[in-house]
Amino acid sequence: MNKKSNNLYFIIDFDSTFVTVESLEALAAITLRKRPDREKILRKIKEITDLAMEGKISFNEALIKRLLLFKTNRDDLKKLIDFIKKNVTPSVKNNKEFFENFSESIYIVSGGFREFITPVVKEYGIKESHVLANTFIFDNKDRVIGFDTKNPLSNNGGKITVIKKLNLVGTVYIIGDGFTDYEIRENGHAEKFFAFTENVKRESVMKKADYVSASFDEILYKLKLPRPLSYPKTMMKVLLLENIHTQAEELFRNEGYTVKSIQHALSTDELLSEIKDVSILGIRSKTKINIEIFKYARKLLAIGVFAIGTNQIDLQSSAEKGVAVFNAPFSNTRSVVELTLGNIIMLSRNIFDKSQKMHLGIWEKTSKNCHEIRGKNLGIIGYGNIGSQLSIIAENLGMHVYYFDIVDKLALGNAKRCKTLKELLKISDAVTVHVDGRPENKNLISNKEFKYMKQGAIFINNSRGHVVDYDALAAYIQRGKIRGAAIDVFPNEPATNSDPFKNVLQKLPNVILTPHIGAGTEEGQKNIAEFVPEKLIDFINTGSTNLCVNLPNIKLSKAIKGHRFIHMHYNQPGVMANLDKIFAENKINIEGQYLKTNDYLGYVITDVNKEYDQKVLRELKSVPETIKIRVLY
């Protein structure tokens, strides 16, 4: 054979590499679909496959043993082809352009069979002559009766034999999941062996590999070859803290990220040891993120707060480090509203105290101090997403709604806006707090405010623990001025369920204490676990900052072609002029540009359809006001 010359060659395995499945196992499942002993046979076939892939039995022995366990035909093969076309490895699908552009350099070398491999890989531009695999032997009724035993790939060391015959001149890379793939490298017929783990991980094979890669994106990144993503998602780590709903982890894993979940909050020291290589951090309310964290979190791109409040994060520092912060302003509002309404009804009827007495064997049937909520005045402090939704539902239940907010908010339904907090407190039979956690709100409700409230009013705080002076509240409950309270949030909350809880309100009459469960419904947590990852993934994929709480908001779609430069900078005059000058001097034509600023930051997206020299990045980074630069695609 004449020697072929090229810079690079890629020898790629098919089963569990190009496709997600082991094709012979899938063929057996199709062929045996009506057999009562199907599962038993399939387990045996898988055991044989694993032994061969780990190098514990010879390939020839494994092939013969597996084919003896089932009888198949051309119709079953057609069904198999349809099946495996739907099960091409995700990172292969995402890099279809690479396979098409490098078709002259790519060979599929497999112990599988050409009859089902070729129809799949040809859709990715791979030549039929570059598919090196076994072939079936059929009888006159299209039944498989064996395979071509003269084909080197049906025997031990077959891959080495056929690759040697190719006589490729250049750098050869082997990509596969099995021991037979490693043997090619071991025998000197390849420069490097990539153990491919996107679909299956074989420890014995991974130990032999030059590189372990969880996707084709990683391989192309390491080889500095064209790819749709500037940085492989499989190399990006997501850290989820505080028992975030499993739906979030599933969404991140489906996107290709490596995910680690921890069920509780971490201290600063604990977080520092975990954060070094993390790209996306997910938290709820207890994990504190300060400037010290950002100094260690060199790879951190975004933080997702799986709750409404973001006061646990130093937003100024996160913005100055170019770290986007997203929260869930709407996803759990219904859960908090329903808890608040339940609190109002329970407190108005003294249900909590009566229930406790019943458990002690005390029958106290009386209507004294038990009231309907219909016709009563509800005072809502904070008329945001939760307060306004509560307003509508409470009014539908017959309550008269009053609200106070430092921002001029439009009244919904028949709700009436109070000009001052004092005015609201004086007229309300029930007062509920729904403000954010900014420092200025500390002790928003204290001795003076409880003094203004009506005799016998009830009080609810499902917002933030530090906005209420609980010592003052306890004193007014003991005096009888406040006849009941429901509290879900506290200034100091246990880090885990095993830690003790102590508060001045414990053991007081008609007081409902709940362990920060306002958003704690399966529906609410699932909604949050879908909403926040969606925003984080969109930011990583497109640069979109829609609903971001600390960066200027830009809503973007994915660029179809070319490259996207994301430049975060301090909002100073002349920055855009400097950026455009760099593009112009490097003869890069701008196809689209989007800019949004706030008081101190600028966020600009520039789409270009041209290959660029790395010095462009260096020049963009050298602009004095630069905070961070990212490149997509």
Secondary structure, DSSP 8 states (H G I E B T S, - for coil): ---EEEEEEEEE-IIIIIBSS-HHHHHHHHHTTT-TTHHHHHHHHHHHHHHHHTTSS-HHHHHHHHHHT---BHHHHHHHHHHHHTTB-HHHHHTHHHHHHTGGGEEEEEEEEHHHHHHHHGGGT--GGGEEEE-EEE-TTSBEEEE-TTSGGGSTTHHHHHHHHHTEEEEEEEEESSHHHHHHHHTTS-SEEEEE-SS---HHHHTT-SEEESSHHHHHHHTT---S-SS-GGG-EEEE-S---HHHHHHHHHHT-EEEE-SS---HHHHHHH-TTEEEEEE-SS--B-HHHHHH-TT--EEEESSS--TTB-HHHHHHTT-EEE--SSTTHHHHHHHHHHHHHHHHTTHHHHHHHHHTT------TT---STT-EEEEE--SHHHHHHHHHHHHTT-EEEEE-SS-----TT-EE-SSHHHHHHH-SEEEE-----GGGTTSBSHHHHHHS-TTEEEEE-S-GGGB-HHHHHHHHHHTSEEEEEE---SS--SSTTS----TTTT-TTEEE-SS-TT-SHHHHHHHHHHHHHHHHHHHHH---TTBSSS--------SSSEEEEEEEE--TTHHHHHHHHHHHTT--EEEEEEEE-SSEEEEEEEE-S---HHHHHHHHTSTTEEEEEEE-
